C-alpha cells in the first residue's frame, strides 16, 4: 500500500535528525509537529480541496516542509524556481490559478497587480517559520489521501511555449522516493546535502528519498564551490547530488581529506558525464560511488547505471530504476532490436498524470504504452532517441525536439525567442544549444534586425537586446553568444533552418 506524501514524517525514528541547516536541527518528531501545525493553518483558510499553493522560496525549512503540509491539508503544492523572473512567475500563478503565494517581501515587490490571480492569498516566509515552531498552535494529524490524488504540480519548460505544469500524485512521489532510496542504498545514517533547487524533480527527490530512508537532509544555497566542500565536511555529508556544470566547478576546488571522509556517493543527472570529468571526479572523490542517471519530469526518473559499471560503460545511462519500465521503440510501436536506435518510452507507476489543464500537449507526450509493455496503461513517449545493447544497457543518442539543457536546466528556446522578439528592432529570433564542456550546452541566440532599424541604429541592437534579456529572463537563460544576421537561413518549408544555424554556431566556436 502506498502511503500519502505527508507520511514521510513517520519514516524516521522520532529523535533522529530529519533536517539541518542555519535554522538548526529538526528531528522526525519535530518534522511531524511542524507539518501538522502548518497543515492546520493552511486548512484554516477554507480553500476548496485541491486548491493550489505556490511557494517562491529559496531552500530552507519552509520550502522543505511545505509540500508535506499542503498534502496533509488536501491542497496541491506548486514550487516556483527562485531564479525565475516576474514574467515566468506570473505565468505560473495564472496557469495554476494559485489560491496562495508564499514568498518574501522583496519577491512580492517584483510582481505587478496584473500578475496575481484575483483573490490570491499571500504569506511571508517568516510567518510560515513562526507558525511551524509555535507549540500552542493546533496540529492536523496524518491523513489517508487517495494515492492517485493530485498533490503537486512541477512546472518545466516545453519545447514550445511557456512552462507547463506536470501533474504528480502521492503515488508518483512516494514510489519515486522509495525507488531512489533502494537503488542508492540510502539508510538512517545518511546525510544528504541538498544543493539543487527544490523546485526541480531531481532536487526535490533529495528530500523525499532521504526521508523515506529515515535520513537527514541539509538544504544549502552556496555562493562559491569552496563553500560546498566546507559544508560537506562540517555536516558529515554522505550523499551529494549534482549536474555536470556543478561537478566541473567542484573538481576545481580544494577538497581536504576530512571533507570527504564520510562521503559515500555522488549522483548525476541533467546531462551526461564526460570521460575527462569522470576521471576528475575519481581523483577528487576517491573511493566514492558515482551514480549516473537519466530522467524526465514527466516520469521523474527512468534509468541509473550502477557505480561499478561506470568505468567500462561511461556512455551508458544504465537500466530502468526499480518500479520503472523503459522500452526502446520503433515508430510503429514495436520494440527495437539490440543496437537499433528508437524512441525511449517510460511506463509504470512513476508516469505523471499529464500536463495541468493542457489536453493537447498531454495527448502528444502521454500515450498508451506499447503492446509489449508489462505495465500497460499510459506511458511517456519521451521524444529522446536511445539504443539498447546486447547486455540491456541503454545509451542516450539525442533529443528530437529543440530543447536546450544548460547548467542542468531544461530550457525552452521559445521562451528566449519570445523575450528577444519583445525588443524593439528584433524581427526574428532563434535560440539553440551548442555543446559546452562546462554548461552541457551553451545558449546561442541568432536574431534578424528589422529592416527599418538597419537604416538607423542596428549597431546598438546587441547591447539593447542583452540589457532587455537580463531584465526579462533568469541568469541560466542568458545567451552565451548573440549574433545579428541580415537574414536567417530557411528550409524548403520556409521555416527557420535550425540545422543550418547549429552549424554556424559550431563554426563560431572553432
C-alpha positions as CSV (number, residue, x, y, z in Angstrom):
1,X,0.0,0.0,0.0
2,X,1.3,3.5,-1.0
3,X,1.3,6.0,1.9
4,X,0.3,9.6,1.3
5,X,3.2,12.1,0.9
6,X,2.8,13.6,4.4
7,X,3.6,10.2,5.9
8,X,7.3,10.7,5.2
9,X,7.4,12.4,8.6
10,X,6.9,8.9,10.1
11,X,9.7,7.1,8.2
12,X,12.5,8.1,10.7
13,X,12.9,7.5,14.4
14,X,11.4,10.4,16.4
15,X,14.8,11.5,17.8
16,X,16.8,11.2,14.6
17,X,17.6,14.3,12.6
18,X,15.4,14.9,9.5
19,X,16.6,18.5,8.6
20,X,19.6,20.5,9.5
21,X,20.9,23.9,8.5
22,X,21.2,27.5,9.5
23,X,17.8,27.1,11.2
24,X,19.2,24.4,13.5
25,X,18.3,20.7,13.6
26,X,14.8,19.3,13.1
27,X,14.2,15.7,14.2
28,X,11.4,13.5,12.9
29,X,9.2,14.2,15.9
30,X,9.6,17.9,15.2
31,X,9.1,17.4,11.5
32,X,5.8,15.7,12.2
33,X,4.7,18.5,14.5
34,X,5.7,21.3,12.1
35,X,4.0,19.6,9.3
36,X,0.8,19.3,11.4
37,X,0.8,22.9,12.5
38,X,1.4,24.2,9.0
39,X,-1.3,21.9,7.6
40,X,-3.8,23.1,10.2
41,X,-3.0,26.7,9.4
42,X,-3.5,26.1,5.6
43,X,-6.7,24.2,6.3
44,X,-8.0,27.3,8.2
45,X,-8.3,29.3,5.0
46,X,-11.2,27.2,4.0
47,X,-9.9,26.7,0.5
48,X,-11.5,24.1,-1.8
49,X,-9.8,20.7,-1.8
50,X,-7.1,20.6,-4.4
51,X,-6.5,24.4,-4.4
52,X,-3.0,25.3,-5.5
53,X,-0.5,26.7,-3.0
54,X,2.5,28.3,-4.8
55,X,5.9,28.8,-3.0
56,X,8.5,31.1,-4.4
57,X,11.3,30.4,-1.9
58,X,15.0,29.7,-1.6
59,X,16.0,26.4,0.1
60,X,15.2,26.4,3.8
61,X,12.9,24.9,6.5
62,X,9.7,26.3,5.0
63,X,10.4,25.2,1.4
64,X,11.3,21.7,2.7
65,X,8.2,21.2,4.8
66,X,5.5,22.9,2.7
67,X,5.0,20.0,0.3
68,X,4.2,17.7,3.2
69,X,1.9,20.3,4.8
70,X,0.0,21.0,1.6
71,X,-0.5,17.3,1.1
72,X,-1.9,16.8,4.6
73,X,-4.3,19.8,4.1
74,X,-5.6,18.3,0.9
75,X,-4.1,21.0,-1.2
76,X,-1.8,21.0,-4.3
77,X,1.8,22.3,-3.9
78,X,3.3,24.4,-6.7
79,X,7.0,25.1,-6.1
80,X,8.4,28.1,-8.1
81,X,12.1,28.2,-9.1
82,X,13.6,31.1,-7.1
83,X,15.7,32.1,-10.1
84,X,12.7,32.9,-12.3
85,X,11.8,36.5,-13.1
86,X,8.4,38.3,-12.9
87,X,7.0,37.1,-16.3
88,X,7.6,33.4,-15.6
89,X,6.2,33.6,-12.1
90,X,3.2,35.5,-13.3
91,X,2.5,32.8,-15.9
92,X,2.8,30.0,-13.3
93,X,0.5,31.8,-10.9
94,X,-2.1,32.4,-13.6
95,X,-1.8,29.0,-15.2
96,X,-2.1,27.1,-11.9
97,X,-4.8,29.5,-10.6
98,X,-2.9,29.7,-7.4
99,X,-5.0,30.4,-4.3
100,X,-2.0,31.4,-2.2
101,X,1.6,32.5,-2.8
102,X,4.2,32.1,-0.1
103,X,7.4,34.2,-0.6
104,X,9.4,37.1,0.8
105,X,8.7,40.8,0.6
106,X,11.4,41.6,-2.0
107,X,9.8,39.0,-4.3
108,X,6.3,40.2,-3.7
109,X,7.5,43.7,-4.7
110,X,8.6,42.3,-8.1
111,X,5.1,41.4,-9.1
112,X,2.6,43.8,-10.6
113,X,-1.1,43.9,-9.8
114,X,-2.0,42.1,-13.0
115,X,0.5,39.3,-12.3
116,X,-1.6,37.9,-9.4
117,X,-4.8,36.0,-9.7
118,X,-7.9,37.6,-8.2
119,X,-8.3,36.8,-4.5
120,X,-4.7,35.5,-4.2
121,X,-3.8,35.0,-0.5
122,X,-0.2,36.0,0.4
123,X,2.0,34.9,3.2
124,X,5.6,35.7,4.1
125,X,8.2,33.0,4.8
126,X,8.8,34.5,8.2
127,X,5.2,33.9,9.1
128,X,5.4,30.3,8.0
129,X,8.5,29.7,10.1
130,X,6.8,31.2,13.1
131,X,3.7,29.0,12.7
132,X,5.8,25.8,12.5
133,X,7.6,26.4,15.8
134,X,4.7,27.7,17.8
135,X,3.8,24.8,20.1
136,X,0.5,26.5,21.1
137,X,-1.0,26.2,17.6
138,X,-3.4,23.4,16.6
139,X,-2.0,20.3,14.8
140,X,-3.6,18.4,11.9
141,X,-2.7,14.7,12.0
142,X,-1.7,12.5,9.2
143,X,-4.3,11.9,6.5
144,X,-5.4,9.0,4.4
145,X,-5.4,10.6,0.9
146,X,-6.0,8.6,-2.2
147,X,-2.6,7.6,-3.6
148,X,-3.7,8.7,-7.1
149,X,-4.9,12.1,-5.9
150,X,-3.1,15.1,-7.4
151,X,-0.7,16.5,-4.8
152,X,1.9,18.6,-6.7
153,X,2.4,20.5,-10.0
154,X,6.0,20.9,-11.1
155,X,6.5,23.5,-13.9
156,X,9.0,22.6,-16.6
157,X,9.9,24.3,-19.9
158,X,8.5,22.8,-23.0
159,X,10.0,22.6,-26.5
160,X,7.5,25.3,-27.5
161,X,5.8,28.0,-25.5
162,X,5.8,28.7,-21.8
163,X,6.5,26.4,-18.9
164,X,3.9,23.6,-18.5
165,X,2.8,22.0,-15.2
166,X,3.4,18.3,-14.8
167,X,0.8,16.8,-12.5
168,X,2.1,14.4,-9.8
169,X,0.2,12.2,-7.4
170,X,1.1,10.9,-4.0
171,X,2.0,7.6,-5.6
172,X,4.3,9.2,-8.2
173,X,6.3,11.0,-5.5
174,X,6.3,8.2,-2.9
175,X,7.2,5.4,-5.3
176,X,9.9,7.7,-6.7
177,X,11.3,8.3,-3.2
178,X,11.2,4.5,-2.5
179,X,12.8,3.6,-5.8
180,X,15.7,6.1,-5.4
181,X,16.3,5.1,-1.8
182,X,16.5,1.5,-2.8
183,X,18.9,1.8,-5.7
184,X,21.2,4.3,-3.9
185,X,21.1,2.1,-0.8
186,X,20.2,5.1,1.4
187,X,19.9,4.4,5.2
188,X,19.1,6.1,8.5
189,X,22.6,7.3,9.0
190,X,22.8,9.1,5.6
191,X,23.0,12.8,5.4
192,X,22.2,14.5,2.0
193,X,23.4,17.9,1.1
194,X,20.6,19.5,-1.0
195,X,22.4,21.8,-3.4
196,X,19.8,21.6,-6.2
197,X,16.7,23.8,-6.3
198,X,13.8,22.1,-4.5
199,X,11.5,23.3,-7.4
200,X,13.2,20.6,-9.6
201,X,12.1,17.0,-9.6
202,X,15.7,15.9,-9.0
203,X,16.2,18.5,-6.3
204,X,13.0,17.7,-4.5
205,X,13.6,14.0,-4.5
206,X,16.8,14.6,-2.5
207,X,14.3,15.4,0.3
208,X,11.8,12.6,-0.2
209,X,14.2,9.7,-0.9
210,X,16.4,10.6,2.1
211,X,13.3,10.9,4.4
212,X,12.0,7.6,3.0
213,X,15.2,6.0,4.3
214,X,15.0,7.8,7.7
215,X,18.0,10.0,6.9
216,X,18.7,13.7,7.3
217,X,18.7,16.5,4.6
218,X,20.8,19.6,4.8
219,X,19.4,22.3,2.4
220,X,22.2,24.6,1.3
221,X,22.4,27.6,-1.0
222,X,26.1,28.2,-1.8
223,X,28.0,31.2,-3.3
224,X,31.3,29.6,-4.0
225,X,32.3,25.9,-4.7
226,X,34.6,26.0,-1.6
227,X,31.5,26.6,0.5
228,X,30.3,23.2,-0.7
229,X,33.5,21.5,0.3
230,X,33.5,23.1,3.7
231,X,29.8,22.2,4.4
232,X,30.3,18.6,3.2
233,X,33.0,18.2,5.8
234,X,31.3,20.1,8.7
235,X,27.9,18.4,8.2
236,X,29.3,14.9,7.7
237,X,27.6,14.6,4.3
238,X,27.3,11.1,2.8
239,X,25.3,11.9,-0.3
240,X,25.8,14.7,-2.9
241,X,23.6,15.2,-5.9
242,X,24.5,17.4,-8.8
243,X,24.5,18.2,-12.5
244,X,27.6,18.3,-14.8
245,X,28.3,22.0,-14.6
246,X,28.3,21.8,-10.8
247,X,30.7,18.9,-10.9
248,X,33.0,20.9,-13.2
249,X,33.2,23.6,-10.5
250,X,33.6,21.2,-7.6
251,X,36.5,19.3,-9.1
252,X,38.4,22.6,-9.5
253,X,38.0,23.2,-5.7
254,X,40.4,22.0,-3.0
255,X,38.9,19.1,-1.0
256,X,40.7,18.3,2.2
257,X,40.7,14.6,3.1
258,X,38.5,15.3,6.1
259,X,35.9,17.0,3.9
260,X,35.2,13.8,2.0
261,X,35.8,11.3,4.9
262,X,32.1,10.4,5.2
263,X,31.0,10.9,1.6
264,X,29.6,7.6,0.2
265,X,28.1,8.6,-3.1
266,X,27.6,11.3,-5.6
267,X,24.7,11.2,-8.1
268,X,24.4,12.9,-11.5
269,X,21.5,13.7,-13.8
270,X,20.6,16.7,-16.0
271,X,23.3,15.8,-18.6
272,X,25.9,13.2,-19.3
273,X,29.3,12.9,-17.5
274,X,32.2,13.1,-20.0
275,X,35.1,10.8,-19.7
276,X,37.5,13.6,-18.6
277,X,35.0,14.7,-15.9
278,X,34.7,11.1,-14.6
279,X,38.4,11.0,-14.3
280,X,38.5,14.3,-12.3
281,X,35.6,13.1,-10.1
282,X,37.6,9.9,-9.3
283,X,40.6,12.0,-8.4
284,X,38.6,14.4,-6.3
285,X,36.4,11.8,-4.5
286,X,38.5,8.7,-4.3
287,X,36.5,5.6,-3.2
288,X,33.2,7.4,-3.6
289,X,30.4,5.8,-5.7
290,X,29.5,7.8,-8.8
291,X,25.9,7.1,-9.9
292,X,24.9,8.2,-13.4
293,X,21.2,8.7,-14.0
294,X,18.7,9.8,-16.7
295,X,15.2,11.1,-16.3
296,X,12.5,13.5,-17.3
297,X,10.0,15.4,-15.1
298,X,7.0,13.6,-16.8
299,X,8.2,10.3,-15.4
300,X,10.5,11.5,-12.6
301,X,13.5,9.2,-13.4
302,X,13.9,6.4,-15.9
303,X,17.4,4.8,-15.6
304,X,20.5,4.5,-13.5
305,X,24.0,3.0,-14.0
306,X,25.4,1.0,-11.1
307,X,28.7,2.6,-9.9
308,X,30.8,-0.4,-10.7
309,X,29.8,-0.3,-14.3
310,X,30.7,3.4,-14.9
311,X,34.3,2.9,-16.0
312,X,33.5,0.2,-18.5
313,X,30.3,1.9,-19.8
314,X,30.8,5.7,-19.3
315,X,28.5,6.5,-22.2
316,X,25.6,4.4,-20.9
317,X,22.5,5.7,-19.0
318,X,22.1,2.2,-17.5
319,X,18.9,0.3,-17.0
320,X,15.4,1.0,-15.6
321,X,15.2,2.0,-12.0
322,X,13.0,0.0,-9.6
323,X,9.3,0.4,-10.4
324,X,10.0,1.7,-13.9
325,X,9.8,0.1,-17.3
326,X,11.9,1.6,-20.1
327,X,11.5,0.5,-23.7
328,X,13.2,1.5,-26.9
329,X,10.5,1.6,-29.6
330,X,10.3,1.9,-33.3
331,X,7.8,4.4,-35.0
332,X,5.3,1.6,-35.4
333,X,5.3,0.9,-31.7
334,X,7.3,-2.4,-31.8
335,X,10.4,-2.9,-29.7
336,X,13.8,-2.3,-31.4
337,X,16.5,-4.9,-31.8
338,X,19.8,-4.6,-29.9
339,X,21.9,-1.7,-31.2
340,X,18.9,-0.3,-33.2
341,X,18.0,3.3,-32.3
342,X,14.5,4.1,-31.3
343,X,12.4,6.4,-29.0
344,X,12.7,5.9,-25.3
345,X,9.4,5.2,-23.8
346,X,8.8,5.1,-20.0
347,X,5.9,3.1,-18.5
348,X,4.9,2.2,-14.9
349,X,3.7,3.9,-11.7
350,X,6.2,6.8,-12.0
351,X,4.4,8.2,-15.1
352,X,2.8,11.5,-14.2
353,X,-0.8,12.3,-14.7
354,X,-0.2,14.7,-17.7
355,X,0.1,18.4,-18.1
356,X,-2.1,20.7,-16.0
357,X,-5.1,21.8,-18.0
358,X,-3.4,21.1,-21.3
359,X,-5.1,18.3,-23.0
360,X,-3.4,18.9,-26.4
361,X,0.2,18.6,-25.1
362,X,-0.8,15.8,-22.7
363,X,-2.1,13.8,-25.7
364,X,1.2,14.4,-27.6
365,X,3.5,13.1,-24.8
366,X,1.3,10.8,-22.7
367,X,0.0,7.9,-24.9
368,X,-0.9,4.2,-24.3
369,X,2.1,2.1,-23.6
370,X,3.5,-0.2,-26.4
371,X,1.8,-3.5,-26.7
372,X,5.0,-5.2,-25.3
373,X,4.8,-3.3,-22.1
374,X,4.4,-5.3,-18.9
375,X,2.7,-2.4,-17.1
376,X,0.4,-1.2,-19.9
377,X,-1.6,1.9,-19.2
378,X,-0.3,5.4,-20.1
379,X,3.4,5.8,-20.9
380,X,5.6,8.8,-21.5
381,X,6.9,8.9,-25.1
382,X,10.0,11.0,-24.4
383,X,10.9,12.1,-27.9
384,X,14.5,11.1,-27.0
385,X,16.4,8.7,-29.1
386,X,18.3,5.9,-27.4
387,X,19.7,2.5,-28.1
388,X,19.9,-0.8,-26.1
389,X,23.0,-3.0,-26.3
390,X,23.1,-6.8,-26.0
391,X,23.5,-6.6,-22.2
392,X,20.4,-4.5,-21.8
393,X,22.3,-1.2,-21.1
394,X,20.9,1.9,-22.7
395,X,22.8,4.7,-24.4
396,X,21.3,8.2,-25.0
397,X,21.7,9.4,-28.5
398,X,19.8,12.8,-28.7
399,X,16.7,14.8,-28.4
400,X,14.2,15.0,-31.2
401,X,12.9,18.4,-30.0
402,X,14.9,21.6,-29.8
403,X,15.2,21.7,-26.0
404,X,18.3,23.2,-24.6
405,X,20.0,21.7,-21.5
406,X,22.3,24.2,-19.9
407,X,23.7,24.2,-16.4
408,X,21.3,21.4,-15.5
409,X,18.3,23.4,-16.6
410,X,15.8,22.2,-19.3
411,X,15.2,25.4,-21.3
412,X,12.6,26.2,-24.0
413,X,14.1,28.0,-26.9
414,X,10.7,29.7,-27.4
415,X,11.0,31.5,-24.0
416,X,14.3,33.1,-25.1
417,X,13.0,33.8,-28.6
418,X,9.8,35.4,-27.2
419,X,11.8,37.7,-24.9
420,X,14.1,38.7,-27.8
421,X,11.1,39.4,-30.1
422,X,9.7,41.7,-27.5
423,X,12.7,44.1,-28.0
424,X,12.1,46.9,-30.5
425,X,14.0,46.3,-33.7
426,X,14.1,42.5,-33.5
427,X,12.2,40.9,-36.4
428,X,13.1,37.2,-36.0
429,X,14.9,35.2,-33.4
430,X,16.2,31.6,-33.0
431,X,17.8,30.2,-29.9
432,X,19.6,26.9,-29.8
433,X,22.2,25.0,-27.7
434,X,25.8,24.3,-28.6
435,X,27.9,21.6,-26.8
436,X,29.9,23.2,-24.0
437,X,32.3,21.5,-21.6
438,X,31.2,23.5,-18.5
439,X,27.5,24.0,-19.2
440,X,26.5,20.9,-21.1
441,X,25.1,23.3,-23.7
442,X,25.7,27.0,-24.2
443,X,22.8,29.1,-25.4
444,X,23.4,30.8,-28.8
445,X,20.9,33.4,-30.0
446,X,20.5,34.4,-33.6
447,X,18.3,37.4,-34.5
448,X,17.4,39.4,-37.6
449,X,17.0,43.1,-37.2
450,X,14.0,44.9,-38.5
451,X,14.6,46.5,-41.9
452,X,13.9,50.0,-40.7
453,X,16.3,49.6,-37.9
454,X,19.1,48.5,-40.3
455,X,18.9,52.1,-41.7
456,X,19.3,53.7,-38.2
457,X,20.9,52.2,-35.1
458,X,21.3,48.5,-35.9
459,X,24.8,48.7,-34.4
460,X,23.2,49.4,-31.0
461,X,20.8,46.4,-31.1
462,X,23.1,43.8,-29.4
463,X,23.6,45.9,-26.4
464,X,20.0,46.9,-26.1
465,X,19.0,43.2,-26.5
466,X,21.3,42.0,-23.8
467,X,20.0,44.6,-21.4
468,X,16.4,43.6,-22.1
469,X,17.2,39.8,-21.8
470,X,18.8,40.4,-18.4
471,X,15.7,42.1,-17.2
472,X,13.3,39.5,-18.7
473,X,15.0,36.2,-18.2
474,X,16.8,34.4,-15.3
475,X,20.5,34.0,-15.4
476,X,20.5,30.4,-16.7
477,X,18.6,31.5,-19.8
478,X,21.1,34.3,-20.8
479,X,22.7,33.6,-24.2
480,X,26.5,33.0,-24.2
481,X,26.6,34.4,-27.7
482,X,24.4,36.7,-29.6
483,X,24.6,37.1,-33.4
484,X,22.7,39.7,-35.5
485,X,22.3,38.4,-39.1
486,X,21.0,40.1,-42.2
487,X,18.8,37.1,-42.8
488,X,18.1,33.8,-41.1
489,X,18.5,30.6,-43.2
490,X,15.3,28.8,-44.1
491,X,14.4,25.3,-45.1
492,X,12.3,24.3,-48.0
493,X,9.1,24.7,-45.9
494,X,10.0,28.4,-45.3
495,X,10.8,27.8,-41.6
496,X,14.0,28.9,-39.9
497,X,16.6,26.3,-40.6
498,X,17.8,25.4,-37.1
499,X,20.2,22.8,-38.5
500,X,22.0,25.4,-40.6
501,X,22.1,27.8,-37.6
502,X,23.5,25.0,-35.4
503,X,26.3,24.5,-38.0
504,X,27.0,28.3,-37.9
505,X,27.1,28.1,-34.1
506,X,29.7,25.3,-34.3
507,X,31.8,27.4,-36.7
508,X,31.9,30.3,-34.3
509,X,33.3,28.1,-31.6
510,X,36.0,26.6,-33.8
